């Protein structure tokens, strides 16, 4: 029996074809997004040079499933996850893979001490708060803020590849 005749090989080949098609679709959508955001115009007529950040927004939107008119919408590959902990703004989120839990502490009631102690510092504090019904009577060190933005401008002419969209 040839390897190419096995069901496992056929399933793998099909999965690869689907992934390659998704990469091509994402690259096409990304290119269209960049094209459509070339000097966008606001409703008051203001023209904006978006070249400094449109690549970042386009990358994010394509991974969220955005597709231009005429293309079928796609399933997102990332989703929002609320950021919890002291000193974090109320609506802070981070973007995680679709299979990540909506709440990183959703199974806190069944977690062992070892699992809780392996959590990042900000989640340990949040776990202590939840387990103590909102009281902050714990002896953990105050965590460093986990959600902060450091301005960073880097200009690159490097085009993304299909692999970049699936990270």
PyMOL commands that set and color helices and strands:
alter all, ss='L'
color gray80, all
select helices_A, chain A and resi 3-5+7-36+54-63+108-110+113-117+121-131+162-165
alter helices_A, ss='H'
color red, helices_A
select strands_A, chain A and resi 78-82+93-97
alter strands_A, ss='S'
color yellow, strands_A
deselect
rebuild
show_as cartoon
